[in-house]
Every structure is written in C-alpha cells, then in structure tokens.
Amino acid sequence: MPEGPSIVILKEKVNYLKQKIVAEASGYADLEMGAFEHRKIIDFKSWGKHFLICFSDFTIRIHFGLFGSYQLHEPKK
C-alpha cells in the first residue's frame, strides 16, 4: 500500500520533468487526455496518498488507493 513517504519518493524521481512539455498523454482515467498534451509541467506535489501534477491553470490529482503503483521508463507487463 503506498503511503506518504513513497509518494514523496515518486515526487523526487520525476522532479527532472519540471518545466518540460508533455508530448503525449494516455491512460485509463475518464479524462480528456489531449488536454495535457503540449502543456508545461509547473510542479509536482504530494499530499498524503495524493500525487499532484501542476500545470499553469489546472492540477491533476492522482490517488494511489489501497494497491496503487507506478512505473517509470518501463512498459506495463
């Protein structure tokens, strides 16, 4: 189960992406993924089990729930 410290570690791992432009967005969420494309990431924040990706005029909140996980730089198996 992800806890606050593991979300802070995730925040540190993706910190190099600050000020980068999102080239492509995809996922299983019921969101318009195209809204994230070609937008600059302003900051990453954590709040309990929430991981926040901040853009200039909106923020994406990701809640990892009971069995949440993430992968960086490797495809999902």
mmCIF file of the N, C-alpha and C atoms, coordinates in Angstrom:
data_MODEL
# 
_entry.id   MODEL 
# 
loop_
_atom_site.group_PDB 
_atom_site.id 
_atom_site.type_symbol 
_atom_site.label_atom_id 
_atom_site.label_alt_id 
_atom_site.label_comp_id 
_atom_site.label_asym_id 
_atom_site.label_entity_id 
_atom_site.label_seq_id 
_atom_site.pdbx_PDB_ins_code 
_atom_site.Cartn_x 
_atom_site.Cartn_y 
_atom_site.Cartn_z 
_atom_site.occupancy 
_atom_site.B_iso_or_equiv 
_atom_site.pdbx_formal_charge 
_atom_site.auth_seq_id 
_atom_site.auth_comp_id 
_atom_site.auth_asym_id 
_atom_site.auth_atom_id 
_atom_site.pdbx_PDB_model_num 
ATOM 1   N N  . MET A 1 1  ? 0.842   -1.169 0.000   1.00 0.00 ? 1  MET A N  1 
ATOM 2   C CA . MET A 1 1  ? 0.000   0.000  0.000   1.00 0.00 ? 1  MET A CA 1 
ATOM 3   C C  . MET A 1 1  ? 0.891   1.236  0.000   1.00 0.00 ? 1  MET A C  1 
ATOM 4   N N  . PRO A 1 2  ? 0.691   2.155  -0.963  1.00 0.00 ? 2  PRO A N  1 
ATOM 5   C CA . PRO A 1 2  ? 1.516   3.359  -0.977  1.00 0.00 ? 2  PRO A CA 1 
ATOM 6   C C  . PRO A 1 2  ? 1.164   4.265  0.197   1.00 0.00 ? 2  PRO A C  1 
ATOM 7   N N  . GLU A 1 3  ? 2.157   4.799  0.805   1.00 0.00 ? 3  GLU A N  1 
ATOM 8   C CA . GLU A 1 3  ? 1.982   5.736  1.921   1.00 0.00 ? 3  GLU A CA 1 
ATOM 9   C C  . GLU A 1 3  ? 2.643   7.045  1.547   1.00 0.00 ? 3  GLU A C  1 
ATOM 10  N N  . GLY A 1 4  ? 2.511   8.036  2.389   1.00 0.00 ? 4  GLY A N  1 
ATOM 11  C CA . GLY A 1 4  ? 3.083   9.356  2.137   1.00 0.00 ? 4  GLY A CA 1 
ATOM 12  C C  . GLY A 1 4  ? 4.540   9.337  1.726   1.00 0.00 ? 4  GLY A C  1 
ATOM 13  N N  . PRO A 1 5  ? 5.418   8.612  2.457   1.00 0.00 ? 5  PRO A N  1 
ATOM 14  C CA . PRO A 1 5  ? 6.844   8.617  2.081   1.00 0.00 ? 5  PRO A CA 1 
ATOM 15  C C  . PRO A 1 5  ? 7.114   8.078  0.673   1.00 0.00 ? 5  PRO A C  1 
ATOM 16  N N  . SER A 1 6  ? 6.375   7.064  0.230   1.00 0.00 ? 6  SER A N  1 
ATOM 17  C CA . SER A 1 6  ? 6.612   6.530  -1.114  1.00 0.00 ? 6  SER A CA 1 
ATOM 18  C C  . SER A 1 6  ? 6.135   7.523  -2.182  1.00 0.00 ? 6  SER A C  1 
ATOM 19  N N  . ILE A 1 7  ? 5.135   8.319  -1.874  1.00 0.00 ? 7  ILE A N  1 
ATOM 20  C CA . ILE A 1 7  ? 4.686   9.351  -2.808  1.00 0.00 ? 7  ILE A CA 1 
ATOM 21  C C  . ILE A 1 7  ? 5.727   10.475 -2.881  1.00 0.00 ? 7  ILE A C  1 
ATOM 22  N N  . VAL A 1 8  ? 6.355   10.793 -1.771  1.00 0.00 ? 8  VAL A N  1 
ATOM 23  C CA . VAL A 1 8  ? 7.424   11.799 -1.765  1.00 0.00 ? 8  VAL A CA 1 
ATOM 24  C C  . VAL A 1 8  ? 8.605   11.297 -2.605  1.00 0.00 ? 8  VAL A C  1 
ATOM 25  N N  . ILE A 1 9  ? 8.915   10.018 -2.529  1.00 0.00 ? 9  ILE A N  1 
ATOM 26  C CA . ILE A 1 9  ? 9.987   9.438  -3.347  1.00 0.00 ? 9  ILE A CA 1 
ATOM 27  C C  . ILE A 1 9  ? 9.631   9.552  -4.826  1.00 0.00 ? 9  ILE A C  1 
ATOM 28  N N  . LEU A 1 10 ? 8.379   9.283  -5.178  1.00 0.00 ? 10 LEU A N  1 
ATOM 29  C CA . LEU A 1 10 ? 7.939   9.454  -6.564  1.00 0.00 ? 10 LEU A CA 1 
ATOM 30  C C  . LEU A 1 10 ? 8.139   10.898 -7.005  1.00 0.00 ? 10 LEU A C  1 
ATOM 31  N N  . LYS A 1 11 ? 7.759   11.836 -6.159  1.00 0.00 ? 11 LYS A N  1 
ATOM 32  C CA . LYS A 1 11 ? 7.924   13.257 -6.471  1.00 0.00 ? 11 LYS A CA 1 
ATOM 33  C C  . LYS A 1 11 ? 9.388   13.586 -6.769  1.00 0.00 ? 11 LYS A C  1 
ATOM 34  N N  . GLU A 1 12 ? 10.296  13.021 -5.983  1.00 0.00 ? 12 GLU A N  1 
ATOM 35  C CA . GLU A 1 12 ? 11.729  13.244 -6.207  1.00 0.00 ? 12 GLU A CA 1 
ATOM 36  C C  . GLU A 1 12 ? 12.205  12.603 -7.512  1.00 0.00 ? 12 GLU A C  1 
ATOM 37  N N  . LYS A 1 13 ? 11.652  11.433 -7.850  1.00 0.00 ? 13 LYS A N  1 
ATOM 38  C CA . LYS A 1 13 ? 12.065  10.737 -9.074  1.00 0.00 ? 13 LYS A CA 1 
ATOM 39  C C  . LYS A 1 13 ? 11.649  11.481 -10.341 1.00 0.00 ? 13 LYS A C  1 
ATOM 40  N N  . VAL A 1 14 ? 10.508  12.164 -10.304 1.00 0.00 ? 14 VAL A N  1 
ATOM 41  C CA . VAL A 1 14 ? 10.033  12.850 -11.510 1.00 0.00 ? 14 VAL A CA 1 
ATOM 42  C C  . VAL A 1 14 ? 10.371  14.340 -11.516 1.00 0.00 ? 14 VAL A C  1 
ATOM 43  N N  . ASN A 1 15 ? 11.088  14.796 -10.520 1.00 0.00 ? 15 ASN A N  1 
ATOM 44  C CA . ASN A 1 15 ? 11.420  16.217 -10.398 1.00 0.00 ? 15 ASN A CA 1 
ATOM 45  C C  . ASN A 1 15 ? 12.133  16.759 -11.639 1.00 0.00 ? 15 ASN A C  1 
ATOM 46  N N  . TYR A 1 16 ? 12.886  15.922 -12.329 1.00 0.00 ? 16 TYR A N  1 
ATOM 47  C CA . TYR A 1 16 ? 13.612  16.370 -13.518 1.00 0.00 ? 16 TYR A CA 1 
ATOM 48  C C  . TYR A 1 16 ? 12.653  16.766 -14.657 1.00 0.00 ? 16 TYR A C  1 
ATOM 49  N N  . LEU A 1 17 ? 11.381  16.400 -14.550 1.00 0.00 ? 17 LEU A N  1 
ATOM 50  C CA . LEU A 1 17 ? 10.399  16.730 -15.583 1.00 0.00 ? 17 LEU A CA 1 
ATOM 51  C C  . LEU A 1 17 ? 9.758   18.104 -15.404 1.00 0.00 ? 17 LEU A C  1 
ATOM 52  N N  . LYS A 1 18 ? 10.078  18.788 -14.311 1.00 0.00 ? 18 LYS A N  1 
ATOM 53  C CA . LYS A 1 18 ? 9.550   20.145 -14.119 1.00 0.00 ? 18 LYS A CA 1 
ATOM 54  C C  . LYS A 1 18 ? 9.984   21.022 -15.287 1.00 0.00 ? 18 LYS A C  1 
ATOM 55  N N  . GLN A 1 19 ? 9.086   21.877 -15.706 1.00 0.00 ? 19 GLN A N  1 
ATOM 56  C CA . GLN A 1 19 ? 9.297   22.822 -16.803 1.00 0.00 ? 19 GLN A CA 1 
ATOM 57  C C  . GLN A 1 19 ? 9.400   22.146 -18.175 1.00 0.00 ? 19 GLN A C  1 
ATOM 58  N N  . LYS A 1 20 ? 9.118   20.847 -18.239 1.00 0.00 ? 20 LYS A N  1 
ATOM 59  C CA . LYS A 1 20 ? 9.107   20.138 -19.520 1.00 0.00 ? 20 LYS A CA 1 
ATOM 60  C C  . LYS A 1 20 ? 7.699   20.197 -20.108 1.00 0.00 ? 20 LYS A C  1 
ATOM 61  N N  . ILE A 1 21 ? 7.602   19.974 -21.407 1.00 0.00 ? 21 ILE A N  1 
ATOM 62  C CA . ILE A 1 21 ? 6.337   19.974 -22.114 1.00 0.00 ? 21 ILE A CA 1 
ATOM 63  C C  . ILE A 1 21 ? 5.857   18.525 -22.273 1.00 0.00 ? 21 ILE A C  1 
ATOM 64  N N  . VAL A 1 22 ? 4.587   18.283 -22.006 1.00 0.00 ? 22 VAL A N  1 
ATOM 65  C CA . VAL A 1 22 ? 4.001   16.946 -22.174 1.00 0.00 ? 22 VAL A CA 1 
ATOM 66  C C  . VAL A 1 22 ? 3.829   16.707 -23.670 1.00 0.00 ? 22 VAL A C  1 
ATOM 67  N N  . ALA A 1 23 ? 4.490   15.694 -24.194 1.00 0.00 ? 23 ALA A N  1 
ATOM 68  C CA . ALA A 1 23 ? 4.417   15.372 -25.613 1.00 0.00 ? 23 ALA A CA 1 
ATOM 69  C C  . ALA A 1 23 ? 3.198   14.507 -25.923 1.00 0.00 ? 23 ALA A C  1 
ATOM 70  N N  . GLU A 1 24 ? 2.898   13.570 -25.025 1.00 0.00 ? 24 GLU A N  1 
ATOM 71  C CA . GLU A 1 24 ? 1.791   12.639 -25.260 1.00 0.00 ? 24 GLU A CA 1 
ATOM 72  C C  . GLU A 1 24 ? 1.229   12.206 -23.918 1.00 0.00 ? 24 GLU A C  1 
ATOM 73  N N  . ALA A 1 25 ? -0.085  12.032 -23.855 1.00 0.00 ? 25 ALA A N  1 
ATOM 74  C CA . ALA A 1 25 ? -0.733  11.590 -22.626 1.00 0.00 ? 25 ALA A CA 1 
ATOM 75  C C  . ALA A 1 25 ? -1.685  10.451 -22.947 1.00 0.00 ? 25 ALA A C  1 
ATOM 76  N N  . SER A 1 26 ? -1.668  9.414  -22.107 1.00 0.00 ? 26 SER A N  1 
ATOM 77  C CA . SER A 1 26 ? -2.588  8.288  -22.270 1.00 0.00 ? 26 SER A CA 1 
ATOM 78  C C  . SER A 1 26 ? -2.842  7.674  -20.905 1.00 0.00 ? 26 SER A C  1 
ATOM 79  N N  . GLY A 1 27 ? -3.877  6.877  -20.816 1.00 0.00 ? 27 GLY A N  1 
ATOM 80  C CA . GLY A 1 27 ? -4.177  6.228  -19.552 1.00 0.00 ? 27 GLY A CA 1 
ATOM 81  C C  . GLY A 1 27 ? -5.595  5.712  -19.519 1.00 0.00 ? 27 GLY A C  1 
ATOM 82  N N  . TYR A 1 28 ? -5.992  5.200  -18.349 1.00 0.00 ? 28 TYR A N  1 
ATOM 83  C CA . TYR A 1 28 ? -7.291  4.576  -18.181 1.00 0.00 ? 28 TYR A CA 1 
ATOM 84  C C  . TYR A 1 28 ? -8.318  5.504  -17.550 1.00 0.00 ? 28 TYR A C  1 
ATOM 85  N N  . ALA A 1 29 ? -7.909  6.683  -17.133 1.00 0.00 ? 29 ALA A N  1 
ATOM 86  C CA . ALA A 1 29 ? -8.822  7.615  -16.464 1.00 0.00 ? 29 ALA A CA 1 
ATOM 87  C C  . ALA A 1 29 ? -9.860  8.140  -17.453 1.00 0.00 ? 29 ALA A C  1 
ATOM 88  N N  . ASP A 1 30 ? -11.010 8.495  -16.921 1.00 0.00 ? 30 ASP A N  1 
ATOM 89  C CA . ASP A 1 30 ? -12.088 9.041  -17.739 1.00 0.00 ? 30 ASP A CA 1 
ATOM 90  C C  . ASP A 1 30 ? -11.879 10.547 -17.881 1.00 0.00 ? 30 ASP A C  1 
ATOM 91  N N  . LEU A 1 31 ? -10.793 10.914 -18.572 1.00 0.00 ? 31 LEU A N  1 
ATOM 92  C CA . LEU A 1 31 ? -10.416 12.310 -18.778 1.00 0.00 ? 31 LEU A CA 1 
ATOM 93  C C  . LEU A 1 31 ? -10.100 12.536 -20.240 1.00 0.00 ? 31 LEU A C  1 
ATOM 94  N N  . GLU A 1 32 ? -10.127 13.771 -20.651 1.00 0.00 ? 32 GLU A N  1 
ATOM 95  C CA . GLU A 1 32 ? -9.699  14.132 -21.996 1.00 0.00 ? 32 GLU A CA 1 
ATOM 96  C C  . GLU A 1 32 ? -8.183  14.249 -21.970 1.00 0.00 ? 32 GLU A C  1 
ATOM 97  N N  . MET A 1 33 ? -7.486  13.188 -22.370 1.00 0.00 ? 33 MET A N  1 
ATOM 98  C CA . MET A 1 33 ? -6.029  13.149 -22.289 1.00 0.00 ? 33 MET A CA 1 
ATOM 99  C C  . MET A 1 33 ? -5.364  14.202 -23.170 1.00 0.00 ? 33 MET A C  1 
ATOM 100 N N  . GLY A 1 34 ? -6.017  14.605 -24.227 1.00 0.00 ? 34 GLY A N  1 
ATOM 101 C CA . GLY A 1 34 ? -5.447  15.619 -25.105 1.00 0.00 ? 34 GLY A CA 1 
ATOM 102 C C  . GLY A 1 34 ? -5.281  16.970 -24.424 1.00 0.00 ? 34 GLY A C  1 
ATOM 103 N N  . ALA A 1 35 ? -6.000  17.192 -23.323 1.00 0.00 ? 35 ALA A N  1 
ATOM 104 C CA . ALA A 1 35 ? -5.897  18.468 -22.600 1.00 0.00 ? 35 ALA A CA 1 
ATOM 105 C C  . ALA A 1 35 ? -4.523  18.643 -21.954 1.00 0.00 ? 35 ALA A C  1 
ATOM 106 N N  . PHE A 1 36 ? -3.797  17.555 -21.733 1.00 0.00 ? 36 PHE A N  1 
ATOM 107 C CA . PHE A 1 36 ? -2.488  17.630 -21.087 1.00 0.00 ? 36 PHE A CA 1 
ATOM 108 C C  . PHE A 1 36 ? -1.356  17.812 -22.095 1.00 0.00 ? 36 PHE A C  1 
ATOM 109 N N  . GLU A 1 37 ? -1.620  17.430 -23.331 1.00 0.00 ? 37 GLU A N  1 
ATOM 110 C CA . GLU A 1 37 ? -0.567  17.464 -24.345 1.00 0.00 ? 37 GLU A CA 1 
ATOM 111 C C  . GLU A 1 37 ? -0.175  18.898 -24.689 1.00 0.00 ? 37 GLU A C  1 
ATOM 112 N N  . HIS A 1 38 ? 1.109   19.087 -24.909 1.00 0.00 ? 38 HIS A N  1 
ATOM 113 C CA . HIS A 1 38 ? 1.690   20.381 -25.280 1.00 0.00 ? 38 HIS A CA 1 
ATOM 114 C C  . HIS A 1 38 ? 1.534   21.425 -24.175 1.00 0.00 ? 38 HIS A C  1 
ATOM 115 N N  . ARG A 1 39 ? 1.446   20.966 -22.932 1.00 0.00 ? 39 ARG A N  1 
ATOM 116 C CA . ARG A 1 39 ? 1.354   21.862 -21.776 1.00 0.00 ? 39 ARG A CA 1 
ATOM 117 C C  . ARG A 1 39 ? 2.611   21.701 -20.938 1.00 0.00 ? 39 ARG A C  1 
ATOM 118 N N  . LYS A 1 40 ? 3.059   22.786 -20.318 1.00 0.00 ? 40 LYS A N  1 
ATOM 119 C CA . LYS A 1 40 ? 4.260   22.760 -19.493 1.00 0.00 ? 40 LYS A CA 1 
ATOM 120 C C  . LYS A 1 40 ? 3.905   22.353 -18.063 1.00 0.00 ? 40 LYS A C  1 
ATOM 121 N N  . ILE A 1 41 ? 4.670   21.401 -17.520 1.00 0.00 ? 41 ILE A N  1 
ATOM 122 C CA . ILE A 1 41 ? 4.503   20.984 -16.130 1.00 0.00 ? 41 ILE A CA 1 
ATOM 123 C C  . ILE A 1 41 ? 5.187   22.025 -15.254 1.00 0.00 ? 41 ILE A C  1 
ATOM 124 N N  . ILE A 1 42 ? 4.432   22.624 -14.347 1.00 0.00 ? 42 ILE A N  1 
ATOM 125 C CA . ILE A 1 42 ? 4.967   23.663 -13.478 1.00 0.00 ? 42 ILE A CA 1 
ATOM 126 C C  . ILE A 1 42 ? 5.611   23.065 -12.231 1.00 0.00 ? 42 ILE A C  1 
ATOM 127 N N  . ASP A 1 43 ? 4.953   22.052 -11.627 1.00 0.00 ? 43 ASP A N  1 
ATOM 128 C CA . ASP A 1 43 ? 5.464   21.499 -10.373 1.00 0.00 ? 43 ASP A CA 1 
ATOM 129 C C  . ASP A 1 43 ? 4.831   20.140 -10.103 1.00 0.00 ? 43 ASP A C  1 
ATOM 130 N N  . PHE A 1 44 ? 5.448   19.404 -9.198  1.00 0.00 ? 44 PHE A N  1 
ATOM 131 C CA . PHE A 1 44 ? 4.903   18.160 -8.654  1.00 0.00 ? 44 PHE A CA 1 
ATOM 132 C C  . PHE A 1 44 ? 4.778   18.346 -7.155  1.00 0.00 ? 44 PHE A C  1 
ATOM 133 N N  . LYS A 1 45 ? 3.676   17.882 -6.599  1.00 0.00 ? 45 LYS A N  1 
ATOM 134 C CA . LYS A 1 45 ? 3.469   17.985 -5.155  1.00 0.00 ? 45 LYS A CA 1 
ATOM 135 C C  . LYS A 1 45 ? 2.893   16.687 -4.639  1.00 0.00 ? 45 LYS A C  1 
ATOM 136 N N  . SER A 1 46 ? 3.038   16.471 -3.350  1.00 0.00 ? 46 SER A N  1 
ATOM 137 C CA . SER A 1 46 ? 2.434   15.302 -2.716  1.00 0.00 ? 46 SER A CA 1 
ATOM 138 C C  . SER A 1 46 ? 1.620   15.774 -1.521  1.00 0.00 ? 46 SER A C  1 
ATOM 139 N N  . TRP A 1 47 ? 0.556   15.027 -1.244  1.00 0.00 ? 47 TRP A N  1 
ATOM 140 C CA . TRP A 1 47 ? -0.333  15.345 -0.133  1.00 0.00 ? 47 TRP A CA 1 
ATOM 141 C C  . TRP A 1 47 ? -0.950  14.028 0.317   1.00 0.00 ? 47 TRP A C  1 
ATOM 142 N N  . GLY A 1 48 ? -0.373  13.433 1.355   1.00 0.00 ? 48 GLY A N  1 
ATOM 143 C CA . GLY A 1 48 ? -0.843  12.118 1.801   1.00 0.00 ? 48 GLY A CA 1 
ATOM 144 C C  . GLY A 1 48 ? -0.631  11.085 0.713   1.00 0.00 ? 48 GLY A C  1 
ATOM 145 N N  . LYS A 1 49 ? -1.711  10.420 0.281   1.00 0.00 ? 49 LYS A N  1 
ATOM 146 C CA . LYS A 1 49 ? -1.634  9.439  -0.804  1.00 0.00 ? 49 LYS A CA 1 
ATOM 147 C C  . LYS A 1 49 ? -1.914  10.059 -2.161  1.00 0.00 ? 49 LYS A C  1 
ATOM 148 N N  . HIS A 1 50 ? -1.965  11.378 -2.228  1.00 0.00 ? 50 HIS A N  1 
ATOM 149 C CA . HIS A 1 50 ? -2.249  12.078 -3.466  1.00 0.00 ? 50 HIS A CA 1 
ATOM 150 C C  . HIS A 1 50 ? -0.949  12.572 -4.087  1.00 0.00 ? 50 HIS A C  1 
ATOM 151 N N  . PHE A 1 51 ? -0.831  12.377 -5.382  1.00 0.00 ? 51 PHE A N  1 
ATOM 152 C CA . PHE A 1 51 ? 0.290   12.903 -6.156  1.00 0.00 ? 51 PHE A CA 1 
ATOM 153 C C  . PHE A 1 51 ? -0.291  13.943 -7.100  1.00 0.00 ? 51 PHE A C  1 
ATOM 154 N N  . LEU A 1 52 ? 0.252   15.144 -7.079  1.00 0.00 ? 52 LEU A N  1 
ATOM 155 C CA . LEU A 1 52 ? -0.296  16.250 -7.852  1.00 0.00 ? 52 LEU A CA 1 
ATOM 156 C C  . LEU A 1 52 ? 0.679   16.665 -8.947  1.00 0.00 ? 52 LEU A C  1 
ATOM 157 N N  . ILE A 1 53 ? 0.158   16.806 -10.155 1.00 0.00 ? 53 ILE A N  1 
ATOM 158 C CA . ILE A 1 53 ? 0.922   17.324 -11.278 1.00 0.00 ? 53 ILE A CA 1 
ATOM 159 C C  . ILE A 1 53 ? 0.317   18.680 -11.604 1.00 0.00 ? 53 ILE A C  1 
ATOM 160 N N  . CYS A 1 54 ? 1.096   19.743 -11.411 1.00 0.00 ? 54 CYS A N  1 
ATOM 161 C CA . CYS A 1 54 ? 0.580   21.106 -11.526 1.00 0.00 ? 54 CYS A CA 1 
ATOM 162 C C  . CYS A 1 54 ? 0.942   21.715 -12.876 1.00 0.00 ? 54 CYS A C  1 
ATOM 163 N N  . PHE A 1 55 ? -0.072  22.216 -13.546 1.00 0.00 ? 55 PHE A N  1 
ATOM 164 C CA . PHE A 1 55 ? 0.083   22.981 -14.779 1.00 0.00 ? 55 PHE A CA 1 
ATOM 165 C C  . PHE A 1 55 ? -0.271  24.426 -14.454 1.00 0.00 ? 55 PHE A C  1 
ATOM 166 N N  . SER A 1 56 ? -0.181  25.334 -15.407 1.00 0.00 ? 56 SER A N  1 
ATOM 167 C CA . SER A 1 56 ? -0.403  26.751 -15.112 1.00 0.00 ? 56 SER A CA 1 
ATOM 168 C C  . SER A 1 56 ? -1.833  27.049 -14.682 1.00 0.00 ? 56 SER A C  1 
ATOM 169 N N  . ASP A 1 57 ? -2.824  26.365 -15.239 1.00 0.00 ? 57 ASP A N  1 
ATOM 170 C CA . ASP A 1 57 ? -4.200  26.697 -14.901 1.00 0.00 ? 57 ASP A CA 1 
ATOM 171 C C  . ASP A 1 57 ? -5.030  25.525 -14.363 1.00 0.00 ? 57 ASP A C  1 
ATOM 172 N N  . PHE A 1 58 ? -4.412  24.369 -14.160 1.00 0.00 ? 58 PHE A N  1 
ATOM 173 C CA . PHE A 1 58 ? -5.115  23.244 -13.539 1.00 0.00 ? 58 PHE A CA 1 
ATOM 174 C C  . PHE A 1 58 ? -4.100  22.280 -12.940 1.00 0.00 ? 58 PHE A C  1 
ATOM 175 N N  . THR A 1 59 ? -4.602  21.380 -12.110 1.00 0.00 ? 59 THR A N  1 
ATOM 176 C CA . THR A 1 59 ? -3.762  20.381 -11.439 1.00 0.00 ? 59 THR A CA 1 
ATOM 177 C C  . THR A 1 59 ? -4.410  19.013 -11.600 1.00 0.00 ? 59 THR A C  1 
ATOM 178 N N  . ILE A 1 60 ? -3.588  18.019 -11.885 1.00 0.00 ? 60 ILE A N  1 
ATOM 179 C CA . ILE A 1 60 ? -4.065  16.638 -11.948 1.00 0.00 ? 60 ILE A CA 1 
ATOM 180 C C  . ILE A 1 60 ? -3.779  15.999 -10.595 1.00 0.00 ? 60 ILE A C  1 
ATOM 181 N N  . ARG A 1 61 ? -4.803  15.397 -9.991  1.00 0.00 ? 61 ARG A N  1 
ATOM 182 C CA . ARG A 1 61 ? -4.641  14.714 -8.704  1.00 0.00 ? 61 ARG A CA 1 
ATOM 183 C C  . ARG A 1 61 ? -4.739  13.216 -8.956  1.00 0.00 ? 61 ARG A C  1 
ATOM 184 N N  . ILE A 1 62 ? -3.707  12.499 -8.539  1.00 0.00 ? 62 ILE A N  1 
ATOM 185 C CA . ILE A 1 62 ? -3.673  11.039 -8.676  1.00 0.00 ? 62 ILE A CA 1 
ATOM 186 C C  . ILE A 1 62 ? -3.686  10.457 -7.274  1.00 0.00 ? 62 ILE A C  1 
ATOM 187 N N  . HIS A 1 63 ? -4.666  9.598  -7.001  1.00 0.00 ? 63 HIS A N  1 
ATOM 188 C CA . HIS A 1 63 ? -4.757  8.926  -5.703  1.00 0.00 ? 63 HIS A CA 1 
ATOM 189 C C  . HIS A 1 63 ? -4.412  7.463  -5.926  1.00 0.00 ? 63 HIS A C  1 
ATOM 190 N N  . PHE A 1 64 ? -3.446  6.960  -5.197  1.00 0.00 ? 64 PHE A N  1 
ATOM 191 C CA . PHE A 1 64 ? -2.959  5.610  -5.415  1.00 0.00 ? 64 PHE A CA 1 
ATOM 192 C C  . PHE A 1 64 ? -3.804  4.536  -4.736  1.00 0.00 ? 64 PHE A C  1 
ATOM 193 N N  . GLY A 1 65 ? -4.728  4.915  -3.883  1.00 0.00 ? 65 GLY A N  1 
ATOM 194 C CA . GLY A 1 65 ? -5.630  3.941  -3.287  1.00 0.00 ? 65 GLY A CA 1 
ATOM 195 C C  . GLY A 1 65 ? -4.901  2.908  -2.443  1.00 0.00 ? 65 GLY A C  1 
ATOM 196 N N  . LEU A 1 66 ? -5.543  1.764  -2.290  1.00 0.00 ? 66 LEU A N  1 
ATOM 197 C CA . LEU A 1 66 ? -5.008  0.713  -1.429  1.00 0.00 ? 66 LEU A CA 1 
ATOM 198 C C  . LEU A 1 66 ? -3.846  -0.045 -2.077  1.00 0.00 ? 66 LEU A C  1 
ATOM 199 N N  . PHE A 1 67 ? -3.943  -0.314 -3.372  1.00 0.00 ? 67 PHE A N  1 
ATOM 200 C CA . PHE A 1 67 ? -2.920  -1.121 -4.044  1.00 0.00 ? 67 PHE A CA 1 
ATOM 201 C C  . PHE A 1 67 ? -2.297  -0.376 -5.222  1.00 0.00 ? 67 PHE A C  1 
ATOM 202 N N  . GLY A 1 68 ? -2.203  0.932  -5.140  1.00 0.00 ? 68 GLY A N  1 
ATOM 203 C CA . GLY A 1 68 ? -1.669  1.725  -6.242  1.00 0.00 ? 68 GLY A CA 1 
ATOM 204 C C  . GLY A 1 68 ? -0.193  1.479  -6.483  1.00 0.00 ? 68 GLY A C  1 
ATOM 205 N N  . SER A 1 69 ? 0.211   1.684  -7.713  1.00 0.00 ? 69 SER A N  1 
ATOM 206 C CA . SER A 1 69 ? 1.619   1.542  -8.066  1.00 0.00 ? 69 SER A CA 1 
ATOM 207 C C  . SER A 1 69 ? 1.915   2.457  -9.254  1.00 0.00 ? 69 SER A C  1 
ATOM 208 N N  . TYR A 1 70 ? 3.178   2.617  -9.579  1.00 0.00 ? 70 TYR A N  1 
ATOM 209 C CA . TYR A 1 70 ? 3.580   3.409  -10.726 1.00 0.00 ? 70 TYR A CA 1 
ATOM 210 C C  . TYR A 1 70 ? 4.813   2.776  -11.340 1.00 0.00 ? 70 TYR A C  1 
ATOM 211 N N  . GLN A 1 71 ? 5.057   3.125  -12.593 1.00 0.00 ? 71 GLN A N  1 
ATOM 212 C CA . GLN A 1 71 ? 6.244   2.654  -13.295 1.00 0.00 ? 71 GLN A CA 1 
ATOM 213 C C  . GLN A 1 71 ? 6.852   3.830  -14.032 1.00 0.00 ? 71 GLN A C  1 
ATOM 214 N N  . LEU A 1 72 ? 8.153   3.901  -14.018 1.00 0.00 ? 72 LEU A N  1 
ATOM 215 C CA . LEU A 1 72 ? 8.874   4.931  -14.770 1.00 0.00 ? 72 LEU A CA 1 
ATOM 216 C C  . LEU A 1 72 ? 9.827   4.257  -15.745 1.00 0.00 ? 72 LEU A C  1 
ATOM 217 N N  . HIS A 1 73 ? 9.750   4.657  -17.006 1.00 0.00 ? 73 HIS A N  1 
ATOM 218 C CA . HIS A 1 73 ? 10.685  4.207  -18.044 1.00 0.00 ? 73 HIS A CA 1 
ATOM 219 C C  . HIS A 1 73 ? 10.641  2.715  -18.323 1.00 0.00 ? 73 HIS A C  1 
ATOM 220 N N  . GLU A 1 74 ? 9.528   2.071  -18.073 1.00 0.00 ? 74 GLU A N  1 
ATOM 221 C CA . GLU A 1 74 ? 9.384   0.668  -18.464 1.00 0.00 ? 74 GLU A CA 1 
ATOM 222 C C  . GLU A 1 74 ? 7.913   0.396  -18.742 1.00 0.00 ? 74 GLU A C  1 
ATOM 223 N N  . PRO A 1 75 ? 7.623   -0.385 -19.775 1.00 0.00 ? 75 PRO A N  1 
ATOM 224 C CA . PRO A 1 75 ? 6.228   -0.635 -20.124 1.00 0.00 ? 75 PRO A CA 1 
ATOM 225 C C  . PRO A 1 75 ? 5.530   -1.527 -19.094 1.00 0.00 ? 75 PRO A C  1 
ATOM 226 N N  . LYS A 1 76 ? 4.232   -1.373 -19.012 1.00 0.00 ? 76 LYS A N  1 
ATOM 227 C CA . LYS A 1 76 ? 3.434   -2.207 -18.112 1.00 0.00 ? 76 LYS A CA 1 
ATOM 228 C C  . LYS A 1 76 ? 3.375   -3.627 -18.664 1.00 0.00 ? 76 LYS A C  1 
ATOM 229 N N  . LYS A 1 77 ? 3.541   -4.591 -17.782 1.00 0.00 ? 77 LYS A N  1 
ATOM 230 C CA . LYS A 1 77 ? 3.537   -6.002 -18.208 1.00 0.00 ? 77 LYS A CA 1 
ATOM 231 C C  . LYS A 1 77 ? 2.134   -6.567 -18.191 1.00 0.00 ? 77 LYS A C  1 
# 
